[in-house]
Amino acid sequence: MNFKTIFRSFRNKDMLKRVAIIFGIIVVYRFLAHIPVPLGDASNFKEAIQNLINSTDFGGFINLISGGGLTNFSIILVGLSPFITASIVVQLMTKAIPKLEELRKDGESGRRKINQWTRLLTVPLAILQSVAYIFLLYQRVVVAGTAVTVEPTATQWLLSITAMTAGSIILMWLGELIAEQGIGNGISMIIFASIISSFPLTAADFGARLFDTSAGSLSMFGWFNLPVNPGVFFTILGLGAGVLFVLYCLVKINEAQRIITINYAKRVHGNSSYGGIKSIMPIKLIAAGVIPVIFAIAFLSLPSFVGQIIQGANPDNQFAATLISWFSAPSAQNFTGLTPEWFVYPAAYFILVVAFTYFYTGIIFNTKEIAENLQKQGGFIEGVRPGAATEKFFGHTMTRLNLFGSLALGLIAMLPFITDYIFIIISGAPIGLAISGTGLLIVVTVALESLRQLNSRALMITYDEYK
């Protein structure tokens, strides 16, 4: 990464324009995160929303990627989850339906049709999720006994659902506008902005605790006292060192890949010869990205959700209480001690992340198709026969990569729980991190990819300056 080239490229007006447009779109997005849903007084929903976020890991993750839209009860409460779901569904259907597979291979025109179908599928999914969110939150408000000044009318329900659906569609459109600038993936950058938007509040909270010297100040070898809280100071110091170490590991894991050398046979056509060269095929350690984590969170949220519905109808139902107890994400709010139930959710979470990593990687990395394409292009791996043997080689390679990749992804997803257990041993209570290992992985992945694209465009702009 050449940062001198990137800074030099900012002399170009077109480059500055693209960067300014991206920052402008992010500012608009953050503005939308503070426009409330037009359904009575938004403050009535704050307590119910906070309970939803604390009770399930899925609620916390949705609030994270919506940039606090869930906490603020804003029109972008649904966020980009309908578009992400639609993209995954269309991608799975492309692998399952032969006609869609042919359309995908049809080049740019096929890709545009598939993207258009993804956008169309996003609309009904956004409507369904808007209805589900409002219904669930309203029921929690009623169950909690929070005063609702006016019973919402059918028109208000319709207006609220329309506003939330429109907010999700606007986010999808803003993401595509960012992607048109050629500096990073638009959807990923919006999620990136959502995650880092929580950093200032977290920093301000730690700062207030750090400079609270009511319990005493930090003595520096008896020479002088620093106006900081000693316990908080060493906690921040340890967390800072831990975050730097985790970021280093995340970068290494994200960039880790297996390089396979591909040889191309020499061909003679008339007086010209083609091929006879070597190329490489990089295969990432975690080819599935964070999709397995999202699948695992969504899957684990179902038992707790079902338990809450059953408990709403029958508060004394023991089965519902067990589901909620076992499948609620451990946090500082629901900590009751190191009981066996407290380990059910993390163990199931880790197993599902590993299983979904194998499942999704098998879908997006088609070893048979890759082996056939190599054979058609005259490519082969040294010491491996083309065709079935090459397919078997790729399958064996992906199995070994998936073993280490899935375990690494599972450990990343488990970071908040591991941190909580460490603090339980030290202080007797969990700390409850504001950002998960998954969020850090998204931040690292998006930042690296955006920097690569920014560096590539900077090289294009400053190419004439090289001698």
C-alpha positions, 0 to 999 in steps of 0.5 A, spaced: 500 500 500 503 506 497 500 512 501 504 517 498 501 515 491 494 516 495 495 523 497 499 525 491 492 523 487 488 528 491 491 533 487 486 530 482 479 534 482 476 527 479 479 523 485 477 529 490 470 529 487 469 521 488 471 522 495 467 528 497 461 524 494 462 518 499 463 522 505 457 526 503 453 520 502 455 517 509 453 524 512 446 523 509 446 516 512 448 518 519 442 523 518 437 518 516 439 514 522 436 519 527 429 520 523 424 517 528 419 512 525 412 516 525 409 511 530 407 515 536 412 517 541 419 514 539 421 514 546 416 509 548 419 504 544 426 505 547 426 501 553 423 495 549 428 496 544 434 496 549 431 489 552 430 486 545 438 488 544 440 485 550 436 479 550 438 476 543 445 477 539 441 477 533 438 484 536 445 487 538 448 485 531 442 488 527 443 494 531 450 494 530 450 494 522 444 499 522 448 504 525 444 505 532 438 505 527 434 500 532 436 503 538 434 510 535 427 507 532 429 510 526 426 509 519 433 505 517 431 500 523 431 495 518 437 497 515 441 493 509 439 486 512 433 485 507 438 486 501 443 482 504 438 476 505 436 477 498 443 477 495 444 470 499 438 467 496 439 469 489 446 467 490 443 460 493 438 460 487 443 461 482 447 455 484 441 450 485 437 452 478 441 451 472 437 456 468 440 462 473 447 459 473 447 460 465 444 467 466 450 468 471 455 466 466 452 470 460 457 476 462 455 483 464 447 483 461 446 476 465 449 480 471 445 486 471 439 482 470 441 478 477 442 484 480 435 487 478 432 481 481 436 482 487 433 489 488 426 487 486 426 481 492 429 486 497 422 490 497 418 484 499 423 482 504 423 489 507 416 490 508 416 483 511 421 485 516 418 492 517 412 488 519 415 483 524 420 489 527 414 493 529 409 488 531 415 485 536 417 492 538 409 494 540 408 487 543 414 488 548 411 495 549 404 493 551 407 487 555 412 491 559 406 496 561 409 502 558 404 508 557 402 509 549 399 515 549 395 514 543 393 507 540 396 507 533 391 507 527 391 503 521 393 509 517 399 510 522 401 502 522 401 503 514 405 509 514 410 506 519 411 500 515 412 504 508 417 509 512 421 503 514 421 500 507 423 506 504 429 507 509 431 500 507 431 501 499 434 508 500 440 505 504 441 500 498 440 506 493 446 509 497 450 503 497 450 503 489 451 510 489 458 509 493 460 503 489 459 507 482 465 511 485 470 506 484 472 506 491 470 500 495 463 496 495 458 501 497 454 496 502 460 494 505 462 501 506 455 503 509 456 497 514 463 499 516 460 506 517 455 503 522 460 500 526 465 505 527 459 510 529 459 507 535 466 508 537 465 516 539 460 514 544 464 508 547 470 513 547 467 518 551 464 513 556 471 510 557 474 517 558 468 519 563 470 513 567 478 514 566 477 522 569 473 520 575 478 520 581 472 520 586 475 513 588 482 516 588 488 518 583 494 514 580 500 515 583 506 514 579 512 511 583 510 516 589 513 522 585 506 525 583 499 523 582 495 523 575 488 525 575 486 518 572 482 512 576 487 507 577 483 501 575 480 504 569 487 506 567 489 499 567 483 496 564 483 501 558 491 499 557 489 492 557 484 493 552 488 497 548 493 492 548 488 486 546 485 490 541 491 491 537 493 484 538 486 482 535 487 487 529 493 484 528 491 477 528 485 479 524 489 482 518 493 476 518 487 471 518 483 476 513 489 476 508 491 469 509 491 465 502 493 458 499 497 460 492 496 454 487 501 455 481 497 454 474 501 452 468 498 453 461 500 449 455 503 452 449 499 452 443 501 453 436 496 456 431 499 458 425 505 462 425 503 464 432 504 461 439 500 462 445 500 459 452 506 456 455 506 461 461 505 460 469 499 463 473 497 463 480 490 462 483 490 465 490 484 461 495 483 465 501 483 462 508 476 464 510 473 464 503 466 465 506 467 471 509 462 473 515 456 470 512 457 464 516 457 468 523 450 471 520 447 465 519 449 462 526 446 468 529 440 468 525 439 461 527 440 461 534 435 467 535 429 463 533 429 458 539 429 465 544 424 468 539 419 462 539 420 462 547 418 469 547 412 468 543 410 462 547 411 466 554 407 472 551 401 467 551 402 463 557 407 466 562 408 460 566 410 456 561 417 452 563 419 450 556 419 457 554 423 459 560 428 454 558 428 456 551 429 463 553 434 462 558 439 457 554 438 461 547 439 468 550 446 471 548 450 472 555 451 479 557 452 483 563 445 485 563 443 477 564 449 475 568 446 470 574 453 466 575 457 461 571 451 456 571 451 450 565 446 454 562 451 460 561 455 456 556 450 453 552 449 459 547 457 460 546 458 452 545 452 452 540 454 459 536 461 456 535 459 449 532 454 453 528 459 458 525 464 452 523 458 448 520 456 454 516 463 455 514 463 449 510 456 449 508 457 456 504 464 455 502 462 449 498 456 453 495 461 459 493 467 455 491 465 450 486 471 445 485 468 441 479 466 448 475 473 451 476 477 444 474 472 444 468 474 451 466 482 450 467 481 444 463 478 448 457 483 454 458 489 449 457 491 450 464 493 444 469 497 444 476 503 440 476 503 433 478 495 433 478 492 430 472 486 435 469 479 433 470 477 429 476 484 429 479 484 436 479 477 437 482 479 432 487 485 436 489 481 442 490 476 439 494 482 436 498 485 443 499 478 447 501 477 441 506 484 443 509 483 450 509 476 450 511 478 446 518 483 452 520 478 457 517 472 455 520 476 454 527 479 461 526 472 464 524 469 461 530 474 464 535 473 471 532 466 470 533 467 468 540 471 473 542 466 477 546 464 471 550 471 469 552 473 476 554 467 476 559 469 470 562 476 473 563 473 479 566 468 474 570 474 471 573 478 477 575 472 482 577 466 477 578 462 480 572 462 480 565 464 487 561 459 487 556 463 489 550 460 494 545 463 491 539 464 484 537 469 480 534 465 479 528 464 487 527 472 488 528 472 483 522 468 487 518 471 493 519 478 490 517 476 487 511 472 493 508 478 497 510 483 493 507 479 492 500 477 499 500 484 501 501 486 497 495 481 500 490 483 507 492 490 505 491 489 502 484 485 508 482 491 513 485 496 509 481 491 510 475 491 517 476 498 518 478 501 514 472 503 519 468 508 522 473 512 516 473 518 517 469 
